[in-house]
Amino acid sequence: MGEISYLDAKEFTAERVRLLKYRSRVIVVFSTFGEREAELVGRKIALLDGEMGGIIDGFVLSHRRQGVGPEITEARAREAHPDTQVVICNDYAVPDMGGEPGKGADMRRCLYYINTVMRKGMREDDVIVVFLDADVLPEYFGAHFALGLAGAVLEGFDFAKAGFWRAMGRVKKYVAQPLFSAIEHPGLAALSRLSYPLAGEVAGSLRFFNSVSFWQRYGVETGIDIDVAAGPYRTADVNLGRYDHEHQNELGIQKMAFGIIRTYLMQLRDYGILELKDGARIADTFRETSINEHCERVTMEFELTEKKYAPLRSVL
């Protein structure tokens, strides 16, 4: 990858993005789980629909049900915009996937849906997909999220990744950025220049998303970042300003950190940058021994295997 271009979402007004859009199709995807983001996602879809008329051609709710029947989240999304497409990821079939859960797995299922149901014969380059996290606190969210990311891709970038200021970006500050600086290699140089490498707010053309691999769980952003750094992609780092959402507990942070480190090592191995010898292997299990608040020694183990899926182009 060449140099990353640093852009500001403020540069992309609705008028400018509308002109850039021309005949392209812009699809905004919100990812949700259960009913925890039901009210938030409804408000966000309504806001974008009201402020970006003529720019967004479709909303998709990429939803994983916590129960077995329809959930409030689905109803709120459709109330905000009746034509919202709802992809129930629990049982949505993709040829090379089973029923495995995970953020990356569900993103890939949603992209398969867009390719096979919503694309309607358009060229891959002319369909722009914007992924937004549904749990961003309302005081930080605005139309600039979609305008900035979609605008960058419409301007000619293959991939746009959000950057922002966040009060407690612990995994980004203490895991991802130090890790991405630890190995120097021409194919990895761009990693240390991403302002927020773990941001879930991203956009790209269908051609781009169909060309990169997806990791099942915590490693999805890391995996895509490395594919981008090693590939011939034009990348925009788009400053969205201030940002925050509900924070993970310490155990959740540890699992996420393990998933990021594991994916980083596996991607470097797959690209031939890292070689393991003498029987060494990259573990699937996160293990921790510690002393708890009662001064007792405790040991925990969590199986955190992630599948790596081939680029979607292989099954389309």
Buried (B, 14 or more C-beta within 10 A) or exposed (E): BEEBBEBEBEBBBBEBBBEBBEEBBBBBBBBBBBBBBBEBBBBBBBBBBEBBEEBBBBBBBBBBBEEEEEBEBBBBBBEBBEEBBBBBBBEBEBEEBEEBEBBBBBBBBBBBBBBEEBBEEEEBEBBBBBBBBBBBEEEBBBBBBBBBBBBBBBBEBBBBBBBBBBEEBBBBEEBBBEBBEEEEEEBBBBBBBBBBBBBBBBBBBBBBBBBBBBBBBBBBBBBBBBBBBBBEBBBBBBBBBEBBBEEBEEEEBBBBBBBBBBBBBBBBBBBEBBEEEEEEEBEEEBEEEEEEEEEEEEEEEEEBEBBBBEBBBEBB
